Amino acid sequence: MDFQDLQTQKHKEMTETPIPQLVKKLSTPTLITMLITSFYNLCDTYFVGKLGTEQSAAIGIVFSIMALIQAIGFCMGMGSGNYSSRLLGEKNPDTAESVASIGFFSSIILGLILTVFGVIYIEDIVILIGASENVAPYAVSYGKIILYGAPYMAASFVLNNLLRSQGNPFMGMIGIGVGAILNIVLDPILIFGFKLGISGAAIATIASQAISFVVLIFLVNGKHGLTKVSIKKFRFNIKLYIEILRTGLPSFYRQGLACASTIILNIVAREFSDAAVAALGIVSRVFHFMFSIMLGIGQGFQPISGFNYGAKIYNRVTEAFWFCVKYTTIILSIVGVFAFIFAPQLIAVFRNDTDVIAIGALSLRITCVVLPFIGWSVMCNMLFQSIGKGLFCTIVSLSQQGFCLIPLVYILPKYFKLFGLQISNPISIFLTFLLSIPLGIIVLKELRQLAKGCENNAK
C-alpha cells in the first residue's frame, strides 16, 4: 500500500467507522499511554518516598518544573497535532507535514532555552517555587538533572500528539510505554543499587525519556506515519504559527497555570510543614493518575473531532462528544468511590508518615467528591481545541488553574488554615464545570446548525 492509499484508508476509517467503535479503538492506546506515564510518575514518588519526607517534598517541588516542560510540549504538540488532523481531514497532507515539523523543532528550541536558564539559576528557582531550607538541596539535585532532558522531553510530547492526531495512538503508546517501563526498572537500581538517591530517580527519568524520544522519531517518520517531521519543512511561516498557537496556546495556558498553581500551593503549604508539601505533592500525582483516564479518552476523541470537523461531518463530532462525556463520567465516578474509601492506604504507599497520611487522605477524599464533574468540562475543552475554538478553549483552560485555583489558594488558607488549602483544588474543579456549561451549549448548538446546513445543501 503506497502513502496515498494509506491516507485515503485513514480518512475513510476516521469518517465512516461507527463512533463507539472508533472512540474505543483510538482511546484505548492513549488511555494506556496516559496511565503508564502517570504510573511511572507514581513510581518516582514511591521510591523517593522511601528516602524521607524532605525528598518526597522535593519531588513535589520539581513537579512544577516538569509541568513547564509539558506546557511547551503540549502547546506545540496539541497545536500542530490538532491543526494537522484538520488538514488531513481536508486532504492536505503537504501542509500537515509542514505544521508537524514546525511544532517539533520549535519545541526543541524552546526546551533548550529552558535548560540553559534553568540550570544556571536552579538554586534560586527551587527556593522561589516553594522549597524550604531542608528540601532545597534535594530539589536542586533532582531538578538540575531533569532540566537537561527538557528539549527532547518537550519534543516527545509533540511526537506523541502527532501520532495520536493522525489516528495512530497505538504507535504513540509504544513510544511512551518503552520509556515508562525502562523508568520503572531503572528507579530502584539507580536510587538504591547504585546509591544515587534522589539523583538516581532524575537520571532514570531523563534516560527513559531519551529512549522514548528515539522510538517516537522512528515511528513518526516510519511507514505508518502520515505527518512526518523534517528539517527541510521547518520554516518560519507566520500563518502556520498563528494557527498552531491558536489551538496550542490553551494547552500552554493550562499547563503553565498548573505550574504556577503548583508553585503557589507549595509556597503556601511550606508555611505549615514539609509534611504538608509532601502530602499535597502525593495527592497531586494520585489525582493526575485518575485524571489520566479522562485525558486518555479525551485524546482519543480529539482526532475524531478534528478529522470529521475538517471533513464537514458535524453530526459525528457531536455524537463522539456525548459518547465520551457519558463514558468518562461513569468511569471517574467509579474510580472516585474507590479512591475515597482507600485514601489513607493510597497515601501510605508513597510515604508512611502519620502527618503526611492525615493531610493527604483528607485532601484526596475531598477531590474524589468532584471527580464526576471533570468529564464535561475537560471534554468541552478537548472539543473546543480540536475544532479551532481557541477563545473558548482558552477560557476553560485558564479557569481551573488560573481564575479559580490561584485566588482560592491565596484566600482560603487565611480563613480555614490548612483545610482551606486542601479544598482549593476541588472547589476550582467544580467552578470550572459551571463555567464550561454555557460555552459547551453554544458550540454544540453551532455544530447542530452546521449539520443542518450540510443536510439542506445535500438536498
N, C-alpha and C positions, 0 to 999 in steps of 0.2 A: 504493500500500500504506500503510495507516494504522499508527500507532505500535503498536497492539495486535497487528496482524498481523506486524509486524516482530519483536516479542518472541516470538511463537509460532514464527515461522520460525527464529529464532536458537536457541530452546530445542530444536527438532527437530534442527537441524544439530548441536548440541553433544552430544546424547544418542543420535543414531542413525547418524551418519556413521562408517564404519569407522575404527578408531583410527589405523592407519598413515597413512591419507589425511588425517585431521583433524590429527594431530600435524604432518605436513609443511606443511599449509596454515597452521596457526597459528604454527608455529615459524620458518618461513622469513622472514616480515616482522620478527619480534622478533630473529632472528639477524642479519639485515641491519642492523637498528637498533643492536644492540649493537656490531657490527663497525664501523659508521660512527662511532658515538660514541667507540669505542676508537681508531679511526684518526685522528680529529681531535685526540685527546689526544696521539697519537704525533706528529702534525704540529707541535703546540706544542713538544714535546720536540725534534723535528728542527730547526725553525727557530731556537729559542732556543739549541740546541746550537751553532749557527754563531757565536753571540756570545762564548762562552767557557765554561770549566769551572764557574766560580762561578755563572754564570747557569743552567747546567744543574742545578747543585745546588739553586738557588733554586726551580726548578720542582718538584723532589722534595720540598722542604720544604713548599711551599704545597699539595702534593697532599693532605696530611693535613687542611688546612682544607677543601678541596673534598670530601674523604671525609666530613667532618662535615655539610656541606650535603646530600650524598647520603643520609646517615643519616637526616636529618629527612624528606627526600622519600620515601625507601624505607619508612620507618616508617609515615607517613600513607598513602602510595600502596599498599604491599603490604597494610596493614591494611584500608583502605577498599575496595581493589580485590578482594581475596580474599573479604571479607565480602559485598560487593555481588554477586559472582559466585555465591555460595551462595544469596543471596536471589533472584537471577534464576532459579536452578535450582529454587527453591521457588515461583516465580511470584509474587514480592512486590516489584514494581518501585518502588512508592512509598517503601518503607523503603530500598531500594537507592539512590535518589536522595538521601535524607537523609544516608546514610552517605557518599556521594561528596562532597557539599557540606561535610560536617564535615571530611573528610580534606583537601580542597582549601584551605579558608580557614584551617584550623589550621596548615598548612604555611607559608602566607604570614606568619602572625603569628609563628611560631617563627623563620622566616627573617629577619624584621625585627629581632627581638631579637638574633639572631646578628650582623647587620650593625652595629647600634649599638655593642654591646660590642666586637666585633671591630675595627672601625675606630678606636675610641678607644684600644685597648690593643695595636694591631698591632705596634708596635716591640718591646714586651716579649714578645708572643706568639711572634714568629719566633725569638727567642733561646731561648725556653723549649722550642720544638719542634725545636730542633737546628741552627739556622743558626749558622755561625761568623761572626767579625767581617767577613771578606771577603765572605761570602754574604748577610749580613743586609740590606744596603741594597737588593739586588735582590729579595730575598724580600718586603720591605716594599712596594716599588713594585708588584710583581705581586699580592701578597695583598690589599692595600687595595682595589684595583680589583675583584678577584674578589668580595670581600665585599659590594660594592654590589649585585651581582646575586643575592645569596643568596635573597631572598624569592621571586622568580619562577623561579630555578633549582630550588629545592626544590619549588615548585608544579608545575613542568613534569614532574618525576618522578611526581607524583601523577596528573596528567592522562594521561600515557603508560600508567601502570599501570591506570587506569580503562578506557581503550580496549582494552588487552590483555585485561583480566579479563572483559570483556563479549563477547570473541570478535572484536574488531576490531583486530588487531595491525597490519594494513596501514595504517590511519589513523595509528596511533602512529608507524609508520615514516616516513610523510610528514612529520609534525610535527618529529620529531627529525632526519630527513635534511636538511630545508631548512636548519636551523640549522647542522648539521655541515658541509655544503658551503660555506655562507657563511663559516664559521670558517676553513676551509682556504684560501679565496680571500683573506680579509682578513689572515691572518697575515703573509705576505711583504710585502703592501702597507704595512701599518702598521709592521711591525718594521724593514723596510729602506727602503721607498719614502718613508715619512714620517719615517724615522729616529727612531722612538719606542722602539726597543729592546725590552726585556722588558715595558715598559708597553704597547706595541703589541699584544703577544700577549694580555695580560689584557683589553684593550679589545675585541679581536677575539672573545674568548670570551664576554664578557657581552653584547656586541651580538648575536651569533649566537644566544645562549640566549634573548634577549628576543624575537627573531623566532620561534623555536621555540615559545615560550610563547603568543604571539598566535595562531599557526597551530593549536596544540593546543586552545586555548579554543574556536575556531570549530568544530573537528572534534568535540569532546566535546558541544557544545551544538547541533550541526548535526542534520540529518535522520536520520543514521545512528547517532547516539548513543543508547544505551539508558539510560544513567545520566547525566543532565545535572547540572551544578552551578549552584546558585542561592543568592544571599544569603538569600532567603526561607526556604530549607530548612536554613540553617546555624543551629543552635541547640545549646545545651548539654544533651545527653541522656546522662546518666551510663551508662545501659545500652549505648547505641550506642558511646560512647567506650571502655568496657571491652572490648567485642567487637573494636573496631578495634585497640586496643592489644594485645589477647591474641594476635592474629596479626601485628601490625605491629612490636611491640617486638623480636622476634627479629631482624628486619632492622636495627633501630636498634642492637641489641647487636652484630650482625655488622659493620655499617659503623662504628659507634662504636669498636669494638675494632680495626678496621682502621686507623682514625685514630690510636688510641693506640699500636698496634704500629708504625705508620709513624714516629710521633714518637720512640719509643724506639729504633727502628732507626737513625734519623738522628742521634740523640744519641750512640749507641754508635759509629756509623760516623764521626762527626765527630772522634773521638779518634784515628782512623787517618789520615784525609786528606779534603780536599774531593773528591778523585777518587773515593774510596770512596762518599761521599754521592751524587755524580753517577751513578756506575755502578749502585748499588743502586736509585736512582730510575728509571733507564732500564730496568733489569730488571723493576722493578715494573710499568712501563707496558707492556712487551712481554708480560709474563705476563698482565696484565689483558686485553690484546688476545686472547691464546689462550683465556683463561678466559671471555671474552665469548661464545665459541662455545657453551660449556657453559650460560651464563646465558640465551642466546637460545633454545636448545632447551628449557631448563627453564621459562622464562617462557611458552613456547608450551604446555607441558604443564599449567601451573597452572590456567588457566581450564577445561580439560577435566576436570581432577580436581575442581575446585570445583563446576562445573555438575553433574557426574554424582554426586558425593557428596551434593549437595543434593537431587538427584532420586532418590536411593537406588538408583542403578545401580552397585553397588560393583565388579562384575566389570570394568567399563570403566575404573575408576580403576586397578585392579591391572594390567590389560593395557597401559594407557598408560604406567604407571611402568616396567615391564620393557622396553617398546619403547624408551623414552628412555634408560634405563641402557645398553642394548646399543649404541644409536646413538651416544651421546656418548663412550663408552669407545673405540670404534673410531676415531672422528674425532680425539679427543685423542691417541691413540697415534700416528696418522699425523703430526699436527702436531708432536708431541713429537720424533719422529725427525728431521724436517726442521729444527726449531729447534736440536736438539742438534748436528747436523752443521755448520750455518752460524752458530753462536752468535757467533764473533768478528766476522763480517761484519755481522750484525744490530746488534751494539753499535756498531760503527764508523760505521754510517749516522747515528747520533744524536750521537756525539761521537768524532771521530777523534783520540783521545788514548791513548797507549800504556798508561798506568796504568789508565785507565777501561776500555779494552778487555780488559785482562788480568783485572781484578777482575770485570767484568760477564759475560764469556764463561763463566768457571767457575761463577758463580752461576746463570746461565741453564741451563747444561748439567745441573747438579745438580737444578734444578727440573724439567727435562724428564723426568727419570727417574721422577718421581712423578705426572706428569700423568694417566696412565690410571686412577689411584685416585680422582681427583676426581669422576668420573661418578657413582659410587654415593653418596658422601657428600652431594654437592650435590642430587642428585635426591631423596634421602631428606628433606633439609631442605625442598625445594620441596613434597614430598608432605605433610609434617607441617604446613607453613604453610597450604597450600590447603584442608586438611580440618579445620583448627582445633586441631591437636595442639600447642598453644603451648609446653608444657613440653619436649617432645622437641625441638621446633624451636629453643628457646632453648638447650638443652644443646649441640646440634650447632653452633649459631651461635657460642656462647661458646668452644667448644673450640679451634678452629683459631687464631683471632686472640687469644684470651684465655688459657684454661687451658694451652694448649700453647706458642704462639708467644712470648708475653711472657716467661715464665720462661726459655725457651731462649735468647732474645736477651740476657738478662742473664747467664746461666750459661756458655754455650758459649764466648763470646769470652775468658773468663777462662782457659780451658784451651787453646783452639785459635786464639786471636787472631782475625784477620780471617776465616779459614776457618770458625771457629765461627759467625760472623755469616752467612756465605754458606750454611751448611747448616741454619740455624734454620727457615726457612720450609718447605723440603721435608720436614723431619722432622715439623713440625707438621701438614702436609697428610696424611702417612701415619698419624699417630696419630689424627687426626680420622676417617679412613677406618675404622680399627679400632674406634673408639668407636661409629660410626654403624651398624655391622653388627648388633649385638643390638637396637638401637632400631628399625631398619628391619624386622627379622624380626617383632618384636612387633606393629607396626602392620599389616604385610601379613597376619599371622595373624588379626588383628581384622577386617580387610576381608573375608577369606575367610569368617569366621563370620557377618558381617553379610549377605554374599551368600547363604549357605546359608539364613539365616533368612528372607530375602525369597523364596527359591525355595519353602521349606516353606509360607509363608503363601499363596503363589500357588496351591499345590496344594490 
